[in-house]
């Protein structure tokens, strides 16, 4: 088993040392640098590779997946079943937010199951199962090989493991406090906003990130002052697409609700109350986000 580096002007940037490769490209990455591991999956059965990332210059600067010899090309010419947090075919987005971006010291597991009927590819991120990522019916291309793409410098190590994980299905994340996914169930001044959804994530110390979407994606930071239990949002940043007038009006109302946040209260782990600086309040309920769907199109055709 050996590494095959794409044939391009970027080839000298990749250094191979057994099962480890290091990318030390100088300057701007105009396109990814691709490296394929010649460990073929050609017969029916299970194949499990673990890819370790001891060095990653930028979070999200690397991706990993499976490709064929004919589809292994330089740069954006690569076609592959790829995981980078999102799922892609090497150039186009297929499923967003399947997992998190790959960062330094992460481990990504790829389980490939081949049968006469179909191909299944499962992803594990830091040993946590994310579930079925690709499910392609026969006939499908083979043999398949692991492939890594660098959009920033880093080092990776690959190994084929014989012990297959027993748990393959994604488990729902568990949240406490204000963290998690919420939807409005009661907002007396504006009942048309019932059903609108929020996501709140703890970033560091007293800072949280809030995301909401109606037509556009809306984001802001929330700072919590524990001395008086007050919350202060940053200005809401939004994309600028236009939608139906009734949706744009709803989006304005949600933006105003976020901008006016003064207190967040969690009376129990299933409910969140937003109190604003103008005296209004909205009640939200926690919900579980469905697992992202697997890609079923044969990207190699």
N, C-alpha and C positions, 0 to 999 in steps of 0.2 A: 504494500500500500504506500502511496506517495501523493504528494501535492502536485497539481498542475496549475501554473499561474497563467492568467490570460496573456496573450501575445499582443502587446501594445507598447507604447512609449513608457507606460507605467510599470512594466514588468520588473525593472531593477529595484523598485521600491519594496518588493516583497522578498523576505529572507526566510528560507525553509530550514528547519532543524528538526528532523524526525517528524513527530506528530504535532510540532509547534510551528506556527508561522507568525512573522512579525512584519507589519507594514510601517515603513518610515518614509513616507512621501513628503517631499519638500514643496510647499506652496499649496495653492488652491486645488481642491478636488472638483474638477469639472464634471467628472462621472465616476461611478464606483470602480474599484479595483477588485476583480473577481478571482477567486482561487477555488479549485475543485479538488476534493479528496477522492483518490481512486480506490474506493472501497465499494465495489458494485453490489447493488441489491437486484438480483436478476431472477431468483427462484422464489416460488411461493414460500411464505414464512414470515417471521418477525425479525426486524432489524432495529436495534436501538443504539443511537449515537448520543454521546454527551459532549457538548462544546463548552469549554470554559473560557472566560474572558478576563484573564489576570490584569490586562491593561486595555483601557478604552479611553482615548483622549477626550471624546465628547459623547455624552449619553445620546443614544440614537444614531451613533456614527457607524454602527455595524449591523449587519443582518445575516441570517443563516437560513438554509433551506435545502431543497433537493432539486437536482437538474439531471439532464441527460447529456451524453457526449455531443450530440448534434445541437443541443440548445445552449451549450456552454460557449458564450461569446464574451468579448471584452465590453466593458462599460455597460451602457443601457441596452446593448444588444442581447444580454443574457435573458433567457426565459427560465424561470424556476418557480417552484412552490416555496415562497419565502415568508419568513417571520421576522418582523422588526418592531414588534408591538402591534402594528397593523399586519394584515396579510396582503401580499402583492404577488404579481406574476413576474417580477423582476423590473418592471417599469411602471405598471399601472396599479392603483389601489384596488383591492378586491373586497376587503372587509376592514373597517376602521375599528380601533380600540379593542382588538382581540386580546391584547395583553398590555404590558408596559414596555417602554423603550429598554433596550439592552444597555446596561451600564457596567462599569468596572466591577470585577469580582462576581459577576453573574454567572449562572450555569443554565444552559438551554439544552433540554433533552428533546430528541426527535425520535418518535416511534413510528416505524413504517410497517404496515401489515399488507402483504400481497396475497391475493387468492385468485382463482380463475375468474371470480365474479367481479372483484373490485380492488381498488387501492384505497387504503386509509392512512392518513398521516396525523398523528397526535403531537401536541406541543406541551412541554413541561418547562416552566420558568422558575428557577431556583427550587426545583423538585416539587413545585405545586402544579397539579394537572390543570391545563387550560381547556382540555377536551379536544374533540375532533376538529381539525383545521381544514383538511382537504379530504374529499370523498369522491373518487372518480370511478365510474363504472368501466368494466372491460369493454373493448380493448383499450389499454393504456400503454404508454411508452415505457420501455425498460431496456437495459438496466438503468437504475437511478443512483446518483452519487450525491453525497453531501457537498454543499457549496457555501462559501462565505464571501460576503461583499463588504469592502471597507469604503466608507465615505469620510473617515477620519483615521488617523493612525492608531495602532493598537497591536495587541498580541493575543492569539487564541491557541488553544490546545484542544485536540479532538481525540476521543477514544470510543471504541465499540464495546458496549457492555453486554454481558450475557444475561444479567438479571433484569428482567422486564418489570416495570412498575405494575403493581396489581390494580391500583386505582387509576382509571383513565378519564373519568368524567370530571368536569369542572365543578368545584364546590363553591357555593355562594359565599361571598365575602361577608364577614360579620363586622358591624359597626357599633360604636357606642358614642354617647354624647351627641354633638351636632354633626358629626361626620356621617356621610352616607348619602343616599338618594331619597329625595322627598318630593311629594306632590301636594298641591294645595287642595284641601277638602272643605275649607270654609274661609271665605273672605267677604264679609257682609257688604262693604262698599262696592265691590266689583265681582259679583258671582260669575261673570263670564270668564274669570281667570281660574275657576276651579278646574283641576286637572293639570295645570301647568307644573312643570317639573324642575327641580333644582338638584345640584350635586354640590356638596361641601366637603372639602378635603383639608386636613391639617397639614400645613407646610412646615413650620418651625416655630418653636416657642409659642408666642401668642398670635401667630398669623395663620389665617386659613384662606383657602381659595374657593370662591363660589362661581359656579357655572350654571347658566340657564339658557334655554333656547325656545323661541316661538317661531319666528322666521329666521332671525339671525342668531348667531352664537354670542352670548353676553357673558363677560367675565369681569370679576373684580376681586380684590383682596379684602379680607375682613380682619381687623385687629381687635383683640379682646383685651380690655383693661380689667384685670381680675380684682383690682382694688374697689371698683364701684360696679362691676359686672356690666359695663357698657361696651357696646360693639360699634366700631366705626368702619364703614366701607370706603374703599378708594373709589375714584370715578369709574363708572362702568364703561368698559371698552367693548365695542360691538362691531361685527362685520356690517356691511352696508348694502345688503341686498333688499330689494323691494318685494313685497308680497301683497296679498289681498288686503283691502283697506281695513276690514274687521280684524285681521291678524296683526296688522301694523299697530292698530289702536291697542290691542291686547298687549303687544310687545312694549309699548310706551308705558302701560300701567304696571307691567312687571318690572321694567327698568326703574320706575319711580318707587316701587315697593323696595327694591334692592337698595337704591340710593338713600332711602329713609330709614334703613335698619338702625335701631338703637339698642334693642335687647333681643337675645335669642334664648328661649327657655325650652327645656326638655322635661316636661312633667312626668313622662315615662319614656322608655326606650323606643316606643313606636310613634311618638308624636313630637312635633316641634312647633313652637309658637313664635312668630315674628312680631315684635312690637316696634312701631316706627316713631320717629320724632314728631309726627303730627297727630299721634294718639290713636291711629288705627292699628288693627292687628289681623294677622292671617294665621290660620291653623293648617299645618301640614302633617302628612302621614308618611311613614317610612314605606318604601317599596323595594322589591328585589328586581334588579335589571336582568332580563332574560339572557341566557348565554348567546353570544354571537353565532350566526349560522356558519356551517362549514361551506367551503367553496366546492361546488359540484361540477363546474365546467372543466373540461380537459384543456388546460392551457397550452399543452404541447401540440395540439392539432393546428 
